[in-house]
Amino acid sequence: MRYFKVVVEEITETIEHLWPWHHKGDDGQRDGDKERKLNSNPVLLVPGIGGSILNAVDQNGRKERVWVRLFEADYEFRSKLFSFYDPVTGKTHSLDKNITIEVPEDRFGLYSCDILDPDVVLRIDSVYYFHDLIEQLKNWGYEEGKTLFGFGYDFRQSNRLGETMDRLKAKLEMMYEVSGGKKVDIITHSMGGIVLKSFLALHPEVFERYVNSWIAVTAPFQGAPGFIMDCLLTGVEFVKGWQRELFVAKWSMHQLLIECPSVYELIASPHFEWSEPPELRLWRKKAEENGDENVLLETFGPKHNLDVMIAALKDNKLDYKSAKIPLPLNEDILKWALETQRILQTAKLPESVKFYNLYGTSFETPYHACYGSKKSPLQRLTEILDMEAEFSCVDGDGTVPVESAMADGLNAEARVGIPGDHRSILRDQHFFHIMKHWLKVGGADPEYDPETDYVIVPRSGFEFDSHMEESIAVVDREGTEESLSIPPNTVYIATVETGSGSSSDTRAEAHAHVHPKAGQVDESEFQVSTIGVAEGVDEEETKAALDQVMVAASKEAKARTVDKKRIVHDDTCVLTH
């Protein structure tokens, strides 16, 4: 008996011939898709925070792109996008009263969320937002202005701002009319999911009238705890590595976000029942009654960490045109944001609308944020603003935890997690395959499994039985030999799956082949060759699962050939054919 172990990359091509599976190609298309006339509903793309081009328009109507630009970015950002919040209207306005901020509507809204800096000559993934998805949709037959549209928005504003809701309503009405009365399929990314859920909560009748389906991708339905806490305390860099020198400084971004209602609306929801509440953690010196000082780790959950953040930012000031403007954590925005979170809880999905939730997994995602250390504790809370957080992470897409992304509170057709980073998931081939399946391009394939990214063609029970009837015992335990003609290519399959079925669990499958020798065999004359494949995040678990299924398949093959007995004792192993 021989066993052959090979890694996934080496056996994919072989296994696709041996297994009853067919993997879709890299472009997510089957033969003839490009020639097939598209008869799908129109698609609307809604980006997340920072995913829309913003133009500054002066009093003479002159327009200048201020977001995104990779050259003179920080100067233009500070002079034209720094803002103040109006608690009466709930709207954020630029400090420069001579300009207004608008979102371009070129290319039916797609320009604003395609390549965020169109002047970039070489591709920089961080500014190629929906570009790859747009190109893929067009390859499938969607046409700009007929069946494909974009909805950019001023992401500084509240996700439920009346102006944004009115624009979204008008966009849906227009798409419905242009398509001849077809309802709209909406794909949202990240905070775009909060925009659309706000619209659902506030305008359910309009949502029901114009929306066919909604696909939410990496949406922070219950917030992005670690990421947002640190954004409001120290800022954020949207561009990493050497490219950040071309872009907006981290502290400049921080000073903008302090006056952005949308960011406050992504604070960890205090109403949600977290499996473990996300915490703000501080190492601080504490004086004892006897005069001694101890260093203690203090923790603050979602209902109390805002008090700490308010204290840390109480002396924060904005440098703007030689003036110093007080810029504490805005408690008016906090009140507005908490009301937004309450409104989001009221959203109910109409029965006629199909909802799908796709979230990213397998990336360490900030959850608890800690400042100071046991060796260097905080003396004052205001010191936090100059520190780098130490994060305790959970599974997610690097920004949004799985737990938050899955907790949409809606009646979902499917919730699927795939390994992917928060932004790069938008150019992942697995993502494209799922989009095509859920959009029903060319018709839905009932055998496609979004989690594994395979089309599984099941075998019938009759086929299994007929194979077994042809497998006759050849050697008993006393050594008596009997004649046997083993049918060629007899295959015995063992599979194992651990966990709850998410993409982070471990799966393995092995195929054992019985090779006859001149049609007459005894125990020393037949050979079992086993080939296996496994997938999983944990390397040791994956290897163990592969070992398990390969031994099980081989034993099953020998048992069926020798004495028609199954030699499988592990309850987690399922033998199929």
C-alpha positions as CSV (number, residue, x, y, z in Angstrom):
1,M,0.0,0.0,0.0
2,R,1.3,3.4,-0.9
3,Y,0.2,6.9,0.1
4,F,0.9,10.0,-2.0
5,K,0.6,13.4,-0.2
6,V,0.7,16.5,-2.3
7,V,-0.1,20.1,-1.6
8,V,-3.2,21.8,-2.9
9,E,-1.3,23.8,-5.6
10,E,0.3,20.6,-7.1
11,I,-2.8,18.5,-7.3
12,T,-5.6,21.0,-8.3
13,E,-5.4,20.1,-11.9
14,T,-5.3,16.4,-11.3
15,I,-8.1,16.4,-8.7
16,E,-10.4,18.4,-11.0
17,H,-10.3,15.4,-13.4
18,L,-10.7,12.8,-10.6
19,W,-13.2,14.5,-8.4
20,P,-16.9,15.2,-9.3
21,W,-16.2,18.9,-9.0
22,H,-15.7,21.6,-11.5
23,H,-13.9,24.8,-10.4
24,K,-14.9,28.0,-12.2
25,G,-12.2,29.7,-14.2
26,D,-10.2,32.7,-13.1
27,D,-12.5,35.1,-14.9
28,G,-15.6,33.7,-13.2
29,Q,-17.2,32.9,-16.6
30,R,-18.3,29.7,-18.2
31,D,-18.1,29.2,-22.0
32,G,-20.6,31.3,-23.8
33,D,-21.2,33.9,-21.1
34,K,-19.8,36.8,-23.1
35,E,-22.0,35.9,-26.0
36,R,-25.1,35.4,-23.9
37,K,-27.3,38.5,-23.8
38,L,-27.5,39.9,-20.3
39,N,-31.1,40.0,-19.0
40,S,-30.3,40.9,-15.4
41,N,-31.5,43.7,-13.2
42,P,-29.5,46.9,-13.1
43,V,-26.7,47.1,-10.5
44,L,-25.9,50.0,-8.2
45,L,-22.5,50.1,-6.5
46,V,-22.3,52.0,-3.1
47,P,-18.8,52.5,-1.7
48,G,-17.7,52.8,2.0
49,I,-15.9,55.5,3.9
50,G,-13.3,57.3,1.8
51,G,-14.5,55.5,-1.3
52,S,-15.9,58.5,-3.2
53,I,-14.1,61.2,-5.1
54,L,-14.8,64.6,-3.5
55,N,-14.5,67.9,-5.4
56,A,-14.1,71.4,-3.8
57,V,-16.1,74.0,-5.8
58,D,-15.4,77.6,-5.2
59,Q,-17.7,80.6,-5.7
60,N,-16.8,80.9,-9.3
61,G,-17.7,77.3,-10.0
62,R,-14.1,76.1,-10.3
63,K,-13.7,72.5,-9.3
64,E,-10.7,70.8,-7.8
65,R,-10.4,67.2,-6.6
66,V,-9.5,67.2,-2.9
67,W,-10.2,63.5,-2.2
68,V,-8.4,61.4,-3.4
69,R,-5.2,62.9,-4.6
70,L,-1.7,61.6,-4.1
71,F,0.2,64.8,-4.7
72,E,-0.1,67.9,-2.5
73,A,-2.7,65.7,-0.8
74,D,-2.2,66.9,2.8
75,Y,-2.2,70.6,2.0
76,E,-5.3,70.5,-0.1
77,F,-7.0,68.2,2.5
78,R,-6.3,70.5,5.4
79,S,-7.3,73.7,3.6
80,K,-10.5,72.5,1.9
81,L,-11.8,69.5,3.8
82,F,-11.3,70.4,7.5
83,S,-14.8,70.8,8.8
84,F,-17.2,71.8,11.6
85,Y,-20.4,70.1,12.6
86,D,-23.8,71.9,12.7
87,P,-25.9,70.2,15.4
88,V,-29.1,71.9,14.1
89,T,-28.9,70.3,10.6
90,G,-26.7,67.3,11.5
91,K,-24.5,68.3,8.6
92,T,-20.7,68.9,8.4
93,H,-19.4,71.9,6.6
94,S,-16.0,72.9,5.4
95,L,-14.2,75.5,7.5
96,D,-13.5,77.4,4.2
97,K,-16.9,79.1,3.7
98,N,-16.0,80.0,0.1
99,I,-16.2,76.4,-1.1
100,T,-18.7,73.6,-1.1
101,I,-17.9,69.9,-1.4
102,E,-19.6,67.8,-4.1
103,V,-19.5,64.3,-5.5
104,P,-19.0,64.0,-9.3
105,E,-21.8,62.3,-11.2
106,D,-19.7,61.5,-14.3
107,R,-20.3,58.1,-15.9
108,F,-23.6,57.8,-14.1
109,G,-22.0,57.9,-10.7
110,L,-19.3,55.3,-11.4
111,Y,-16.5,57.8,-11.9
112,S,-16.6,58.8,-8.2
113,C,-16.0,55.2,-6.9
114,D,-13.9,53.7,-9.7
115,I,-10.3,54.9,-9.5
116,L,-10.2,57.5,-6.7
117,D,-7.2,59.3,-8.2
118,P,-7.5,59.1,-12.0
119,D,-4.2,61.0,-12.4
120,V,-2.2,58.0,-11.1
121,V,-0.3,56.5,-14.0
122,L,0.9,53.3,-12.3
123,R,-1.7,51.1,-10.6
124,I,-1.9,51.7,-6.8
125,D,-4.4,49.2,-5.3
126,S,-5.4,51.6,-2.5
127,V,-7.0,54.0,-5.0
128,Y,-8.5,51.4,-7.3
129,Y,-11.7,51.1,-5.4
130,F,-14.5,49.5,-7.4
131,H,-12.4,49.4,-10.6
132,D,-11.9,45.6,-10.9
133,L,-15.5,44.9,-10.0
134,I,-16.8,47.4,-12.6
135,E,-14.6,45.8,-15.3
136,Q,-15.8,42.4,-14.3
137,L,-19.5,43.5,-14.4
138,K,-19.0,44.9,-17.8
139,N,-17.3,41.7,-19.0
140,W,-20.5,39.9,-17.9
141,G,-22.6,42.2,-20.0
142,Y,-23.6,45.1,-17.8
143,E,-23.5,48.6,-19.5
144,E,-22.7,51.9,-17.8
145,G,-25.8,54.1,-17.8
146,K,-28.1,51.2,-18.7
147,T,-27.6,48.4,-16.2
148,L,-24.6,49.7,-14.2
149,F,-24.5,52.8,-11.9
150,G,-22.6,54.1,-9.0
151,F,-23.6,56.1,-5.9
152,G,-20.8,58.2,-4.4
153,Y,-21.5,60.4,-1.4
154,D,-19.8,62.8,1.0
155,F,-18.5,60.3,3.5
156,R,-17.9,63.0,6.2
157,Q,-21.6,63.2,6.6
158,S,-24.0,61.1,8.7
159,N,-25.0,57.9,7.0
160,R,-28.6,59.0,7.4
161,L,-28.3,62.6,6.3
162,G,-31.5,63.7,4.6
163,E,-29.6,65.0,1.5
164,T,-27.9,61.6,1.0
165,M,-31.2,59.7,1.4
166,D,-32.9,62.0,-1.1
167,R,-30.1,61.5,-3.6
168,L,-30.3,57.7,-3.2
169,K,-34.1,57.7,-3.7
170,A,-33.7,59.7,-6.9
171,K,-31.0,57.3,-8.1
172,L,-33.1,54.3,-7.6
173,E,-36.1,55.9,-9.3
174,M,-33.9,56.8,-12.3
175,M,-32.5,53.3,-12.6
176,Y,-35.9,51.8,-12.4
177,E,-37.1,54.0,-15.2
178,V,-34.0,53.6,-17.4
179,S,-34.2,49.8,-17.2
180,G,-37.9,49.6,-18.2
181,G,-39.3,48.9,-14.8
182,K,-36.7,46.4,-13.5
183,K,-35.8,46.5,-9.8
184,V,-32.3,47.2,-8.7
185,D,-29.6,44.9,-7.4
186,I,-27.4,46.8,-4.9
187,I,-23.8,46.0,-3.9
188,T,-22.5,47.9,-0.9
189,H,-19.0,47.9,0.5
190,S,-18.2,48.6,4.1
191,M,-19.9,51.7,5.4
192,G,-22.0,51.8,2.3
193,G,-24.0,49.0,4.0
194,I,-24.8,51.4,6.8
195,V,-25.9,54.0,4.3
196,L,-28.3,51.5,2.7
197,K,-29.6,50.1,6.0
198,S,-30.3,53.7,7.1
199,F,-32.3,54.2,3.9
200,L,-34.1,50.9,4.5
201,A,-35.1,52.0,8.0
202,L,-36.2,55.5,7.0
203,H,-37.8,54.7,3.6
204,P,-39.0,51.1,3.7
205,E,-41.7,51.6,1.1
206,V,-39.3,53.1,-1.4
207,F,-36.8,50.3,-0.7
208,E,-39.4,47.7,-1.4
209,R,-40.6,49.4,-4.6
210,Y,-37.2,49.7,-6.3
211,V,-34.9,47.1,-4.8
212,N,-34.6,43.5,-5.9
213,S,-31.6,42.4,-3.9
214,W,-28.9,43.8,-1.6
215,I,-25.4,42.3,-1.3
216,A,-23.5,43.7,1.7
217,V,-19.8,43.3,1.5
218,T,-17.7,43.6,4.7
219,A,-20.3,45.9,6.3
220,P,-19.6,47.0,10.0
221,F,-23.2,46.4,11.1
222,Q,-22.3,46.6,14.7
223,G,-19.3,48.9,14.3
224,A,-15.6,48.4,13.9
225,P,-14.5,48.6,17.6
226,G,-10.7,48.7,17.6
227,F,-10.3,50.6,14.3
228,I,-12.8,53.4,15.2
229,M,-11.6,53.9,18.7
230,D,-8.0,54.4,17.4
231,C,-9.2,56.6,14.6
232,L,-10.9,59.0,17.0
233,L,-7.9,59.0,19.3
234,T,-4.9,59.0,17.0
235,G,-6.1,59.1,13.4
236,V,-5.7,56.6,10.5
237,E,-3.5,56.0,7.5
238,F,-5.5,54.9,4.4
239,V,-2.2,54.3,2.5
240,K,0.6,52.2,3.9
241,G,4.3,52.0,3.2
242,W,6.3,54.5,1.2
243,Q,3.1,55.7,-0.6
244,R,1.9,57.3,2.6
245,E,4.4,60.1,2.1
246,L,2.4,61.1,-0.9
247,F,-0.9,61.1,1.0
248,V,-2.8,62.7,3.8
249,A,-0.9,62.6,7.2
250,K,-2.3,60.5,9.9
251,W,-2.9,63.4,12.3
252,S,-4.6,65.5,9.6
253,M,-7.0,62.6,9.0
254,H,-7.6,62.5,12.8
255,Q,-8.5,66.1,12.9
256,L,-11.1,65.7,10.1
257,L,-12.7,62.5,11.6
258,I,-13.4,64.3,14.9
259,E,-16.1,66.3,13.1
260,C,-17.4,63.4,11.0
261,P,-20.8,61.9,12.1
262,S,-20.3,58.9,9.9
263,V,-17.2,57.8,11.9
264,Y,-19.1,58.1,15.2
265,E,-21.8,56.0,13.8
266,L,-19.3,53.1,13.4
267,I,-18.4,53.1,17.1
268,A,-19.1,49.7,18.7
269,S,-22.8,49.4,19.3
270,P,-23.6,49.6,23.0
271,H,-26.9,47.8,22.3
272,F,-25.4,44.7,20.7
273,E,-24.8,41.6,22.8
274,W,-21.1,41.1,22.0
275,S,-19.7,37.6,22.8
276,E,-16.9,39.6,24.5
277,P,-17.5,43.3,24.8
278,P,-14.7,45.3,23.0
279,E,-12.7,47.4,25.4
280,L,-10.5,50.4,25.6
281,R,-7.6,49.5,27.9
282,L,-5.3,51.8,29.7
283,W,-2.2,51.2,31.8
284,R,-2.2,53.9,34.5
285,K,-0.5,54.8,37.7
286,K,-2.7,54.8,40.7
287,A,-1.8,56.4,44.0
288,E,-2.6,54.3,47.1
289,E,-3.8,55.8,50.5
290,N,-0.3,55.1,52.0
291,G,1.3,57.2,49.2
292,D,2.6,54.2,47.2
293,E,1.9,54.1,43.4
294,N,0.8,51.0,41.6
295,V,0.4,50.4,37.9
296,L,-3.0,49.0,37.0
297,L,-4.7,47.9,33.7
298,E,-8.1,49.6,33.5
299,T,-10.7,48.4,31.0
300,F,-13.7,50.3,29.6
301,G,-16.5,48.6,27.6
302,P,-18.7,50.2,24.9
303,K,-20.9,51.9,27.4
304,H,-18.1,53.6,29.3
305,N,-15.1,54.1,26.9
306,L,-16.6,57.3,25.4
307,D,-16.1,59.0,28.8
308,V,-12.4,58.2,28.6
309,M,-12.2,59.4,25.0
310,I,-13.9,62.7,25.9
311,A,-11.3,63.2,28.6
312,A,-8.4,62.3,26.4
313,L,-9.5,64.8,23.7
314,K,-10.6,67.7,25.9
315,D,-7.6,69.9,25.0
316,N,-7.3,68.9,21.4
317,K,-6.9,71.8,19.0
318,L,-7.0,72.2,15.2
319,D,-4.3,74.3,13.5
320,Y,-6.1,76.1,10.7
321,K,-4.7,79.1,8.8
322,S,-2.6,80.2,11.8
323,A,-5.6,79.9,14.2
324,K,-6.0,77.2,16.9
325,I,-9.6,75.9,17.0
326,P,-10.8,73.8,19.9
327,L,-11.6,70.3,18.7
328,P,-12.6,68.0,21.5
329,L,-14.6,64.8,20.9
330,N,-18.0,66.2,19.7
331,E,-20.7,65.3,22.2
332,D,-23.4,66.6,19.8
333,I,-22.2,64.2,17.2
334,L,-22.2,61.4,19.8
335,K,-25.9,62.0,20.5
336,W,-26.7,62.1,16.8
337,A,-24.7,58.8,16.2
338,L,-26.5,57.0,19.1
339,E,-29.8,58.0,17.5
340,T,-28.5,56.6,14.2
341,Q,-27.7,53.3,15.8
342,R,-31.2,53.2,17.3
343,I,-32.7,53.9,13.9
344,L,-30.6,51.1,12.3
345,Q,-32.1,48.6,14.7
346,T,-35.6,49.3,13.4
347,A,-34.8,48.3,9.8
348,K,-37.0,45.4,8.5
349,L,-36.3,43.7,5.2
350,P,-39.3,43.5,2.9
351,E,-40.2,39.9,2.0
352,S,-39.7,40.7,-1.7
353,V,-36.1,41.7,-1.3
354,K,-33.3,39.2,-1.1
355,F,-30.4,40.0,1.2
356,Y,-26.9,38.5,1.0
357,N,-24.0,39.1,3.5
358,L,-20.4,38.6,2.4
359,Y,-17.7,39.2,5.0
360,G,-14.0,38.8,5.2
361,T,-12.1,36.4,7.5
362,S,-8.7,35.1,8.3
363,F,-7.1,38.5,9.1
364,E,-6.2,39.8,12.5
365,T,-8.7,42.5,13.2
366,P,-8.4,45.2,16.0
367,Y,-10.9,44.6,18.7
368,H,-9.5,45.8,22.1
369,A,-7.3,48.9,22.0
370,C,-4.7,49.4,24.7
371,Y,-2.6,52.5,25.4
372,G,0.4,52.7,27.7
373,S,2.2,49.7,29.1
374,K,3.1,48.3,32.5
375,K,6.6,49.7,32.1
376,S,5.4,53.1,30.6
377,P,2.0,53.8,32.1
378,L,-0.1,56.8,31.3
379,Q,0.4,59.9,33.6
380,R,-2.5,61.8,31.9
381,L,-5.2,60.7,29.5
382,T,-4.2,63.3,27.0
383,E,-1.0,61.4,26.4
384,I,-3.0,58.8,24.4
385,L,-3.1,61.1,21.4
386,D,0.6,60.7,20.9
387,M,0.7,56.9,21.3
388,E,0.4,53.9,19.1
389,A,-2.3,51.5,20.2
390,E,-1.5,47.8,21.0
391,F,-4.5,45.8,19.7
392,S,-5.9,42.5,20.8
393,C,-7.3,41.1,17.7
394,V,-10.1,38.7,16.6
395,D,-11.0,37.1,13.3
396,G,-12.2,39.5,10.6
397,D,-11.1,41.4,7.5
398,G,-8.5,43.5,9.2
399,T,-11.0,46.3,9.9
400,V,-14.4,44.8,10.7
401,P,-14.7,41.8,13.1
402,V,-16.6,38.8,11.8
403,E,-19.0,39.1,14.7
404,S,-20.0,42.6,13.7
405,A,-20.2,41.9,9.9
406,M,-22.4,38.9,10.5
407,A,-24.8,40.7,12.8
408,D,-26.9,42.4,10.1
409,G,-30.2,41.9,12.0
410,L,-31.9,41.0,8.7
411,N,-33.4,37.9,7.2
412,A,-30.5,36.9,5.0
413,E,-30.6,34.4,2.1
414,A,-27.0,33.6,2.8
415,R,-24.1,34.8,5.0
416,V,-20.8,33.7,3.6
417,G,-17.3,34.4,5.0
418,I,-14.2,34.1,2.7
419,P,-10.6,34.9,3.5
420,G,-10.0,38.5,2.5
421,D,-8.8,41.9,3.5
422,H,-11.3,44.7,4.0
423,R,-10.5,46.5,0.7
424,S,-8.6,43.9,-1.4
425,I,-11.6,41.5,-1.1
426,L,-13.1,43.7,-3.9
427,R,-10.6,42.3,-6.4
428,D,-10.6,38.7,-5.3
429,Q,-11.6,36.0,-7.8
430,H,-13.6,34.1,-5.2
431,F,-15.5,37.4,-4.5
432,F,-16.2,37.8,-8.3
433,H,-17.6,34.2,-8.5
434,I,-19.9,34.8,-5.6
435,M,-21.1,38.1,-7.0
436,K,-21.9,36.4,-10.3
437,H,-23.8,33.6,-8.5
438,W,-25.9,35.9,-6.3
439,L,-26.6,38.3,-9.2
440,K,-27.7,35.3,-11.2
441,V,-25.7,36.3,-14.3
442,G,-26.5,33.7,-16.9
443,G,-28.9,32.0,-14.4
444,A,-28.2,30.8,-10.9
445,D,-26.2,27.6,-10.5
446,P,-27.9,25.5,-7.7
447,E,-24.8,23.4,-7.4
448,Y,-22.3,26.3,-6.7
449,D,-21.1,26.5,-3.2
450,P,-20.0,30.1,-2.4
451,E,-17.9,29.1,0.6
452,T,-15.7,26.6,-1.2
453,D,-15.9,28.3,-4.5
454,Y,-16.7,25.0,-6.2
455,V,-19.6,23.6,-8.2
456,I,-20.3,20.2,-6.6
457,V,-21.9,17.6,-8.8
458,P,-23.4,14.9,-6.5
459,R,-23.1,11.2,-7.3
460,S,-26.2,9.0,-6.9
461,G,-26.6,6.2,-4.4
462,F,-27.1,3.7,-7.3
463,E,-23.6,4.5,-8.7
464,F,-22.1,3.8,-5.3
465,D,-24.0,0.5,-4.9
466,S,-23.0,-0.8,-8.3
467,H,-19.4,-0.1,-7.6
468,M,-19.6,-2.1,-4.4
469,E,-21.3,-5.0,-6.0
470,E,-18.5,-5.3,-8.5
471,S,-15.9,-5.5,-5.6
472,I,-15.6,-9.1,-4.5
473,A,-13.5,-10.4,-1.6
474,V,-10.2,-11.9,-2.6
475,V,-8.5,-13.1,0.6
476,D,-10.1,-14.2,3.9
477,R,-8.3,-14.1,7.2
478,E,-7.3,-17.8,6.9
479,G,-5.4,-17.0,3.7
480,T,-7.8,-18.7,1.3
481,E,-7.4,-17.2,-2.1
482,E,-10.4,-16.5,-4.4
483,S,-10.5,-15.1,-7.8
484,L,-11.3,-11.4,-8.2
485,S,-11.7,-9.0,-11.2
486,I,-11.4,-5.5,-9.8
487,P,-13.2,-3.0,-12.0
488,P,-10.7,-0.3,-13.2
489,N,-10.6,3.0,-11.5
490,T,-12.5,2.0,-8.4
491,V,-12.3,5.0,-6.0
492,Y,-13.0,5.2,-2.3
493,I,-13.4,8.7,-0.9
494,A,-13.1,10.0,2.7
495,T,-13.9,13.5,3.8
496,V,-13.6,15.3,7.1
497,E,-14.8,18.7,8.2
498,T,-14.3,20.4,11.6
499,G,-15.9,23.4,13.1
500,S,-19.2,25.2,12.2
501,G,-18.8,25.4,8.5
502,S,-17.2,28.8,8.1
503,S,-14.3,29.4,5.7
504,S,-11.8,29.4,8.6
505,D,-12.6,25.8,9.5
506,T,-10.7,22.8,8.3
507,R,-11.7,20.5,5.4
508,A,-10.0,17.6,3.8
509,E,-10.8,14.9,1.3
510,A,-8.9,11.9,0.1
511,H,-9.4,9.5,-2.9
512,A,-8.0,5.9,-2.7
513,H,-7.6,4.1,-6.0
514,V,-7.4,0.3,-6.2
515,H,-5.0,-0.9,-8.9
516,P,-5.5,-4.5,-10.1
517,K,-2.6,-6.6,-11.3
518,A,-3.5,-8.7,-14.4
519,G,-7.0,-9.2,-13.1
520,Q,-5.9,-11.7,-10.4
521,V,-4.8,-10.4,-7.0
522,D,-4.1,-11.5,-3.5
523,E,-3.2,-9.3,-0.4
524,S,0.3,-8.8,-1.6
525,E,-0.6,-8.2,-5.2
526,F,-2.9,-5.2,-5.2
527,Q,-2.0,-1.6,-4.7
528,V,-3.9,1.3,-3.1
529,S,-2.8,4.8,-4.2
530,T,-4.2,7.7,-2.2
531,I,-4.3,11.3,-3.1
532,G,-5.5,14.0,-0.7
533,V,-6.2,17.7,-0.5
534,A,-7.0,19.9,2.5
535,E,-7.7,23.5,3.3
536,G,-7.7,25.4,6.6
537,V,-6.1,28.3,8.5
538,D,-4.3,26.3,11.1
539,E,-1.4,24.4,9.5
540,E,-1.2,21.7,12.1
541,E,-5.0,21.0,12.1
542,T,-5.0,20.9,8.3
543,K,-2.1,18.4,8.2
544,A,-3.8,16.2,10.8
545,A,-7.1,16.3,8.9
546,L,-5.2,15.3,5.7
547,D,-3.5,12.4,7.5
548,Q,-6.9,11.3,8.9
549,V,-8.8,11.2,5.6
550,M,-5.9,9.6,3.7
551,V,-5.6,6.7,6.2
552,A,-9.4,6.4,6.3
553,A,-9.8,6.2,2.5
554,S,-6.9,3.7,2.2
555,K,-8.3,1.5,4.9
556,E,-11.7,1.6,3.3
557,A,-10.3,0.6,-0.1
558,K,-8.4,-2.3,1.4
559,A,-11.3,-3.4,3.6
560,R,-13.7,-3.4,0.7
561,T,-11.3,-5.3,-1.5
562,V,-10.1,-7.8,1.1
563,D,-13.0,-8.7,3.3
564,K,-15.8,-6.2,2.5
565,K,-15.5,-4.5,5.9
566,R,-15.3,-0.8,6.8
567,I,-12.3,-0.1,8.9
568,V,-13.2,3.4,10.0
569,H,-13.6,4.2,13.7
570,D,-13.3,8.0,13.9
571,D,-16.8,9.5,14.1
572,T,-15.7,12.7,12.4
573,C,-14.9,10.9,9.2
574,V,-17.6,10.5,6.6
575,L,-17.1,8.0,3.8
576,T,-18.9,8.9,0.5
577,H,-18.8,8.0,-3.1
